[in-house]
Amino acid sequence: MTEVKTGLAGLKWVASAILCDTIKQGYAHLERDVPQQVEDLETNLLPRLKSVITAAENSPEEIRVKKWLEKLKSSLCDVEDLLDEHEYERIRHQINGNKCNKCLPAHPLLETLQNLFDTLTRKVPQNMKLLEQLKNLKNTAIEGSTFFKLLKNQVESDATISGTSGITDHDTVTSVSDYKIFVREMEQEAMVSHILGSTGTDPQSSTTKRFSVFGIVGAGGFGKTTLAQHIFDDESVQNHFNIKMWVNMYQKLDIVEHTKEMINSAFGGKWQQEGNLENLQKELRKKLNRRDKILLVLDNIWWDQSDKDQWKCMLDPFKPYANNVTVLLTSQSKDLPHPLLPAQIVSLIGLEKEKLSSIFSYYAFNGSERIDPNNRELLETIGDEIIVKFGGSPMSAKFVGMQLGKNPNAIFWRGVADNENFSSTAESLLWSFQQLYEKLQRCFLYCSIFPKGYEFVMDDLVQLWVAEGFVKNEDTGELVFYELLSSCFFQVSNGSTDGKSYKMHDLVHDLAEALSKGDCFRIEDEKVIVIPSTTRYLSVLVENVEEHKSSISKLENLHTLIFLKESFGDLNGFFAEILVKLKKLRVLHLNGDITILTEIEGDLKHLRYLNLAGTTITEFPRFICKLYNLQLLKLNSYIDNLPNYITDLVKLRIMEAYDSTNQITIQTPSIPYIGKLTLLRRLEEFQVRKVDGYNLGQLGKLNDLQGTLKLKNLENVESKEEAMEACFNNKRNIEELHLLWGNDGKENLDHEAEVIESLRLPPNLKRLTIKKYKNVKFPSWVLDQSVIENLEFLYLCKCDAIEAIPNNIGLSASSFELLVKKLWNLRKLPTLPTNTTCVRIDCCPLLVFVGTDELDESVNQISFELKQFVISRLLSIILTMQHGDIYMNKVLLREWRIIEEICKDEEFAKYLNQASLDNSYDEPPENNRHYALQEWWSGHLQRLNYIYSRSNPMHLLLPSNITKLELEACNITDDALYECMAKLIWLTHLKLTEIMTITTLPLKIAMQSLINLRELIIEKCWCLTSLGGIGVVTSLKTLNINFCPCLRNDMVLPKSVEEITVKNSYLPDGFISGPFPFLKSITLEYCRGLASISISHSSSLKKLVLYKCPDLCSLEGLLDRPMLKHVELMYLPKLVPGSFTNEGFGIVQLDSLEVLKVSGCDMSSLGQILKSLCSLKRLELFECWGISALPELPESLETIQIEQWPELTSRCQEVYGEDWPKIAHAPERLIW
């Protein structure tokens, strides 16, 4: 960042409402009236002081004013510290008093003595000290009035400029918008053309391997990253490169972190394993392929000759594929890394006025409908004068335009045009910062303790602001964050997959660092020796912290200590020594092998934020229960027991536990008398017990709870009064509620009804789950639209008595989802509102759906041949499956329960339950297996009789807006399914599981309506013989079939399908014959009937898995699939040599194949083609035959695994085996 004189900008926040708020808070603690001088200070003095401070900059009085502001800030921090101590002692006295009172009998005299003692404590030395310091702070603030006369002329002049700026003290902030505008289309088009023209070199034909490198160079704030992002997102670039990586260099080379970023940006997710360089580069190499086209963007690099070897090391994984690697880098300097000298450089210069004007207008006049047209014309004229000051910097136009747009006042704009200097981007950023409300300024400056390129998570940052006292609570903190985001001081991270990670532009970070000097500091270099003694906020990014022990221990005013990296050494001793000296800490974030914390509660009275998630502490440090100012506590998952006295932490707002990957594992463990933690915001689960301290009334005062709350064991609620004491109607921030009963064997149905009736729901509830509620009555609040007006999701599970669901649920919400499971007596679905998007019905046996024309059908029409067909197919599949009997028995056990509910015949049910359903054995005798299926068929006929004999059958009529439908273990006929499907034009996901009553999917006329269906899952539908008109569903992408043994030969799949997975089923020959131009994945496991597969016309196929398909004898087109990356051929006894193509081997085109697994097959044919697999990385061979020696293997091989093949195992022994030279080049060799 260009050096810019920051003047007093970093101190202006001190002389603001923050000052008066602190003074008022102090007098409130002392229970004294606020002096009139403080009122005068707030209403008269402070507004004038802002102008005084502005006028003092660049004047002879600047040094004096700066010293006064430093003194004022020091006094303010002293008061804040004393307030913490005062609050600590107040809580300690209150807690100790409560504990003593429990031991003494109630008596009026004792109460009188207690009140007298409380009065006397207001005169103790600590309070007198606080009073004295408040007076000192007030007097120091008043001293600022002495500058009025000295700076009279400047103040009066400045008042006309900034006095109407519109920046007022308030706690609400503007909403965030995602502003985007781009004006370098010509540069983008030219660079994209160069990039696409440079790639495509055949790696086999080129003897010189080198990267194609392109650079974007320009001054800070000139749009290098923006241009690179538009090139990266360009549709032609996205289509050309199949691997794309974005790495934020931020001027410092860190090979480990940058390699992690490469993996994460290209392949998604977060790297969680051990982060050493060897593992990371090994993982990166595994993911790369010589046929890949790779784009690597290195944003904001700085070249240092001493880093030459590190650069080579970082790029080493790409060298084998260099001819297919394109590197796009951005830098402020043309002096670039020697391994990456660009063939083409775009040098960004300042934008011409016309383009600057478009950027400025976009940000300044966004939402301009509220501006009077005449005023806008005037503002545009003044804006033209301001634009010429930007020196061509688009970043200046963006930031200044944003701030001016928030105050469309012509007088203010005129003052800016006449008096402000925007000659550099740094000047523009500084001015924009000065327009921020003081609370935002203080929060922004704090962020400089984090390094450049740091990914901010809003919740984490807001928690730190709250702990430091910059904002009152998380809600205000979020508003502050969004205001900074909307003002461009934060931006969404390029690597953010969920839009929840944010970064600072490096120039913005430079500004924060320059303005916070003396207060904020980072130790990110082992060579750092001196830390400013005034430092209040410190982060540590080095592993060896021992060298900095002495320096850190001397920071008596330190408020924040954050270890952002895992530290090493004797950390127990290190922290035992320094923490006793850092008495003013408010934030402590530890990281590393710390197993114990010394008892130091008396020295950490100010601590509000304690993060132990990154430590190895296994026993909860007892002294934490005496940190009475603690607001946030983060633990690791090793700590599983909390002391009862943790409820003494009455200011605790958040308590969480994290696992080793930094994911939340639990929220608040079960502790008695949790009701004392009245400020608690998160409580994942509360288990009601008939024990003191665990009654539901404990939740009565926890009105700040938010998110999800699970109430377990509601059968332990002893009365409706106890339920009402929970006061859920006061918990406005709870959006998801689970009401869970247990099975204590002592059901009191009337009592359950009283309890649920008395649970007044949170007013903003969106998701409700009710489980194991046994009463037939719904609570009355279900019928009250004012109570459930926001309800979007209802899940009812194991509510045995419910026969019907009210009709009006979900009527008011924008969308609604209904899930019902194991409602054994449910006989009727509600009339669902038109906004319903998801319905799932699971195991509701009395819920029967019959088509209009099926009422007169008779079960007698079901032939004996069909019975024999179904049972024989089932037996065939079960014998093929692994653990087939166990899998069958699990289905049959639920089937018996369903048939039992239908038949209501206890003797019949008892008889069925004895039908050889013991799943403790793997292979029961065949006659028992056959007998069990015959008995199931008899019960199935009883079910069909029940279905077709109903006098008032129901039709499954669902709203057309449904996008997801799942039916499991329920009774629906072919025609009923047909009638339902014909209207679901928005359906994207359909799942049918264990529907024994359907024999075919709907025919074409109904399936044609499913124009948006993308996923179809069919599982355990034993009587299903046809997929109906599935061939006309041209939107279908995923087809998943499991345990459907009776499919016949009349199936045609749509050409649109991309993924086919079939397991434990019978497939007719020719099931996969194509053409399927979009098919990417085929998985067939334990399938019978299928004799041949043709993938000749599946040009997009990338994955093929064939496992235990005993009838398969032909696989056409395997050797000519250039996109295929993963092949598994496992236990295919009939797949003999010559089975892979009808024309012999011909030309083998498997250039992209990376993984090949072969087991239980004849290898004589595959053995001849292994050496031609130029991209093969992993080869696994189990129990194969057909070759007695390994062929030549490709150099790309990284892992080879050979098991249960004695001939080859001996030949592959290290060093001495005949085939050892053929596998020695593979880094990983597993030979058993």
Phi, psi and omega in degrees: 000135175302134181299129179225139181286114183278344177057232183258010188301324182284356182244353186298332183298338183296314182274071184213189179299337177304321181297309182293322178300321180292317179297315179298320179298322179296314179293327177295322177297324182274358181056046177239156177288147179285126181299152180299330180299326179291320177299317178296321179300318184287318188272330186245312190284311186300316178302324179285328181296327178302316179291324179300314182296318179297317181291332183289336182296136181064021177245166178300339183270002185301317183295318179296317180295322179296317178298320178296317179295321177296319178295320179295318179296318179297317179294321178298316180294325178296319179295317179300321178294318180293324176298320176301314182295320179297316180294322178300312182293325178298313181293319180299316179296319181295315182293315180295324179294320179296322180291324178290320181298329179294335183269351184244147176288147179295137180203137181303323181297319179297321179295321178296316179297321180296317179296321178296318180296319179299322179293317181295327183294343177289349183250011180291162185304323181300321181288323178295324178293319178296317179299318179296318181291327176296318177297321179297317179296317180297315182293323178296320178296318181294333178303335181298339181293341180293343181274353183298313183292321183295328186243027188303312184295317181295321182296314182296322178293317183292331183299328180287340182270308190253351184293340180244030184292343179082003178272104185245162178283120179204164180257357177252150183229165184288157180285155181273143173232154181264088184276131179217133173207145185222134185231011180249049182296323181295316178296321179297312182299318181294316182292320178299319179299316179296317183295313182290332179282346185266344187259171177102006177296136178286116184296338181279333185267345183262128180272336179259121181259118180211152178285151168267117189241135177227144184234148173238119187235140178176168181293160178299135179086007182265003171098025180295311181294320179298316178297316179298322180293321179292324175294316181299320183274353181304134186301319181292326177290317179299322180284330184284319183259130178266346172235123183230129183232141176233124181234125176271111184279322178048047167069000183225129182273119177226096190300319182298308182295321181292324178293320174303316183295325176299312182296314184294318184288328183274326190239006175078163177080187179237132179292120187249346184282180181305131191267033177281157189297321182299313179296318182295314181290328175297316179296320180296318179298321179300327186274348181265154183218144183293346176267354180288148169252118193245131173246123180240114178259123177247104188265126172068060180266154174230131184262128174233127184305328181290345180267008187305312181293325179293323177298315179298320180296317181296325183272356186303318181299341183269348188300319180297340184244022191305323182293344179251014181251125174249128181247128174244120183237154175236146182200156174275349183236149176277354176278101191245162182304134182301324178291349184227062177276119187292144172280336181218130179237132172257118179263116181275126175249175180300147180284148174290163188302322184299316180288322176299320181296322180294322177293310181302314182295323181300316182278324184284327186247016175295127186078029187285000180299340179274358181265132177300133183307319180295319178294322180298319180299320178294316180297322179296323178295314179294321179302323178299325178289325181288322185302322184293348180275351189280351180061027178082006185277116177293331180292323176296316179300321182292307185291313181293318178301320180298313182290322178294325179296335179279351179220075184285063182247121187297324180295316179297315180298320180296319177298320178295316181297324185275333192239339187271151180247116178243039186291342177225161178299323180299320178297320180294319179295319180297314179299318180298321177299319183292342178277348182287147172301144190302325179298320178293322179300314182296318179294320180295315182299325180301331184292348181289350176285349177264146185287165175299141180084359181295136178269111180276136169252125189307311184301317181295317181293318180298320178300323177292318178299318179296316181298325180279352179083012179289328176229157186286321185205177184295326180296314177295321179299321178295320177298319177298315181299315182294330176292319176295324178294315181291339177269006174077008178284341167238158174216150179297134182293141178299328182271005183283120179274339183244005180073014183250006176250138186229154177224165173256138170300145185298329177290324177293320178296319177302319179297311180301319181293319181293322184282339185254013179302137182096332179257316185248143181208148176236135170259098180235014179221130181300340184277353180298127181245315186255128173248129181308135183293341181275359185301129177249337184229119189227134171239149183237125182236022178249154182278323181267100185267348183302323183295342184253008183301312184296317182295317181293321183297336183276355184276080186294335182261014185294129179257324183237132173225109184237125174259105186278341178240156178294128181262159182229166181107197179279079185287328178301312179292322180301309183285330176298328182276320186274328187292331178291343181262342182263076190281349184252014182299133172250330181234126178224115181238110184258153183207124178134188184279072178255118185256345183207146172243130181292151180295105186225027188298325183292340182262358181237047181297332185273350190297126180243340186225119180230118181244110178248013186297328182269012181257178178247022178297131181251340181243130184298121178295117188297330183295341180301329181294351179250010175271079194292345177268001185296129180249329183225132181227118178245125184245165171271171184280354179286333182274111184245358179233133178243141179288153180298329183287004177295341177288355173289345179279072190291348178262001183297129181249324183222132174224122185221159173233142185237148175270188186292341178264013178067029175258141179294126180258321177219164174258253182259118178298164181289116179225146183286153177057041180295345178298344177290337181273070189292344181263002184300133183257338184229128177214098186295322187211140174227122182256116181284134177226158175271055182222144179305134178094352181240012179286158185298333179298345177302335183274359188303319185260005180272067187275356177268001180303143181217166177080235187251140176222125177253121177258112185253153177059050179292348174294345179273358174289124191273341182202164177292334177295320178297319178297320180292329180297339180293336173052051180294337179293347177266356184262083189287344186260001176278123182252341181224129184228132176246123176252107190238122173261155175254185178246092180263002178076003182233062185288134175236096189297320178296321179295318178301317180297320178296318182296308183294329177294326185275350178279090180288123191287152172301141187291337182251025182296133180247329184230129183230129175240130176236124185228132176064029172279126192259352184275148180285339184273135169276150176295154184294335182292345176294333181268359184260105183299332180291337180272320186248027185295338181258004186292123182247348188211128177229126179235118178247125185223130175057034175266085196297329189272344186293128180252337181208154179248134181304154188278336192269001184295135177078010186292327188265340184288160179290330175212159184215140177234136179237125176234126176233136183216130177054046170264088192295339181249006180292125183242350185210133173275152176287164169285110188281143179292159183294343180274007180293131181244342183215135175225130174228124178241120186228116171059061173237084193295334181270001176268106189240132179239123183233143179287161184298322185266011184254004187295330185263005182288154182239144178296337181296342179288344180283117189282159174297326180296323178297318178302311182297321180297311182298313184292319180294320177296317179301314180298320180298316181290317183299322178292333180278326186291153169281128183056042184299321181294320179297317180296317178297316184296326178298321178291315183296324180299318178288325177300318179298321180295320180294313181295324177300315180296325181286313187281330182055039182238100187297318180295319179298316180296318179299317181298318181293321183295346178266006188277061172055049182254017179289118182262025180275354179242157183270323185227083177292159178304146186300323182295325176294320179298314181295321180296318179299318180291324177295320178294322176299318181298321178298316177296324179297320177296323176299319179298316181297321175300318179298317183296310188278351180264001181291139182279331181234072182291154180257149173255143178273087181255111185246153177299146184290346181279357182297134178251341183221126179227126178229123178241127182221130175050046175230173190253108177220137183267171181302312183293323179296320177294321178301310181298324180291312185295330187298343185245358187268070186289340181260005182295127177248337184224125178229126179230124178241118184231128175053044174262096185278353186263359178253144178246343180207149170286162180304152180283180189306318187299327177275319183293335178296339179286340185276066187283351180242003183293122181248334185225129178232122180237126179232121184226136170055037174262090192291334184261002181287122182249344185214145174271012173058228184264035184300334182298340182268358180276084188285355177267352187294129179248324186234128176236123182230117181236134181216129175057051174240094192275354192246018181294139183254198192266007189258039185251131174234121182270150179289148180291344184284347189297138181248336182219124177240124176230120179229128181226143171055044185221166174260127180240131177292150179298140182085009180304320177243097180229350173074191000283144177233085187295340183253000185294123183249335186215133173233126175228118178235122181226133177054047181252141177248162173091324185284114182263334183215149175228136176240121176244019183299329184252020177253077189289343182263003187298129180243337183221132178224118178235118176237118187226118176051061171248088193293342182266353185286125180229358180216133179226094187272132174093005183298321189276005182230047181240088185295341181267351186293128182246335188221123180228131173231121176240102191236119173055064178239081190297335182266359180275086188267169177308138182089001182279348190275342178202152180282349186240031182075193185288316183060214178270124179276122179236081176234049187295337183261357186296123182251327183233128176227121178237125181230132181212138176061036183227164174280117185270002187298331179274317181291329182303328184285342185254354185302319185292342181271359182274085191290345181250004185298128180248328183227129178230123179236127181233119180233132170048046181257173177209174176111340175223145182256354179210148179290140171283179174296137182250150183294151179294339182288348186298129179249328181224130172232132181229124180232123182228145172052047176219081190305322183300316182279326182304316181290328181284344183256014178295143186302134175073305190268343181292144181299326181265004181304316180301336182282340182243356186299333183284346180282125181300328183239121182231119181240099184243115182233000000 
